[in-house]
Amino acid sequence: MRRAGRATTTAAVGFLTLDALLLAYAGFVRSQPWLLVAAGSCLAGAVLVIAGWRRYQRAMAELEVERREMKREVEEIRELLFRKHASN
């Protein structure tokens, strides 16, 4: 799952960057400023995809740490209950 997400992100950034370059080239060749605006928006989209991916990765890392902590706490509770039950 992790590789698929990375591949999708890389493809999205690649296509947005390629679109930005091609639109900027067309804007310069044809002297049409609206194509340059479109190129800028594609480039901004690529930056936003990268920023979103990094934020997602941080959130997933935090969730993994919390999951391990919860697992440890559950094991402690299970052990405590087992000891209490064994002493009865």
C-alpha positions as CSV (number, residue, x, y, z in Angstrom):
1,M,0.0,0.0,0.0
2,R,2.8,2.4,0.8
3,R,4.5,1.9,-2.6
4,A,1.2,2.5,-4.4
5,G,0.7,5.8,-2.5
6,R,4.3,6.9,-3.3
7,A,4.0,6.0,-7.0
8,T,0.7,7.9,-7.3
9,T,2.1,10.9,-5.6
10,T,5.2,10.8,-7.8
11,A,3.1,10.4,-10.9
12,A,0.8,13.4,-9.9
13,V,3.8,15.6,-9.2
14,G,5.4,14.5,-12.5
15,F,2.4,15.2,-14.6
16,L,1.7,18.5,-12.9
17,T,5.3,19.6,-13.4
18,L,5.2,18.5,-17.1
19,D,2.0,20.4,-17.6
20,A,3.5,23.5,-16.0
21,L,6.5,23.3,-18.3
22,L,4.5,22.8,-21.4
23,L,2.0,25.5,-20.6
24,A,4.8,27.9,-19.8
25,Y,6.6,27.1,-23.1
26,A,3.3,27.6,-25.0
27,G,2.7,30.9,-23.2
28,F,6.1,32.2,-24.1
29,V,5.9,31.1,-27.7
30,R,2.4,32.4,-28.3
31,S,2.7,35.4,-26.1
32,Q,-0.4,34.5,-24.2
33,P,-0.2,35.3,-20.5
34,W,-3.2,33.2,-19.5
35,L,-1.1,30.1,-20.4
36,L,1.5,31.3,-18.0
37,V,-1.1,31.7,-15.3
38,A,-2.2,28.1,-16.0
39,A,1.4,27.0,-15.8
40,G,1.8,28.7,-12.4
41,S,-1.4,27.0,-11.1
42,C,-0.1,23.6,-12.2
43,L,3.2,24.3,-10.5
44,A,1.4,25.4,-7.3
45,G,-0.7,22.2,-7.5
46,A,2.5,20.1,-7.6
47,V,3.9,21.9,-4.5
48,L,0.6,21.3,-2.7
49,V,0.7,17.6,-3.6
50,I,4.2,17.3,-2.1
51,A,3.2,19.3,1.0
52,G,0.1,17.1,1.5
53,W,2.1,13.9,1.1
54,R,4.6,15.0,3.7
55,R,1.8,15.9,6.1
56,Y,0.2,12.5,5.5
57,Q,3.5,10.7,6.2
58,R,3.9,12.6,9.5
59,A,0.3,11.7,10.5
60,M,0.8,8.1,9.7
61,A,4.1,7.9,11.7
62,E,2.3,9.5,14.7
63,L,-0.5,7.0,14.4
64,E,2.0,4.1,14.3
65,V,3.6,5.4,17.5
66,E,0.2,5.7,19.2
67,R,-0.8,2.2,18.0
68,R,2.3,0.7,19.6
69,E,1.7,2.6,22.8
70,M,-1.9,1.3,23.0
71,K,-0.8,-2.2,22.3
72,R,1.7,-2.0,25.2
73,E,-1.0,-0.7,27.5
74,V,-3.4,-3.5,26.5
75,E,-0.7,-6.1,27.2
76,E,-0.1,-4.5,30.6
77,I,-3.9,-4.6,31.4
78,R,-4.1,-8.2,30.2
79,E,-1.2,-9.2,32.4
80,L,-2.7,-7.4,35.4
81,L,-6.0,-9.2,34.9
82,F,-4.4,-12.5,34.5
83,R,-2.4,-12.1,37.7
84,K,-5.5,-11.0,39.6
85,H,-7.5,-13.9,38.3
86,A,-4.7,-16.4,39.1
87,S,-4.6,-15.2,42.7
88,N,-8.3,-15.9,43.3
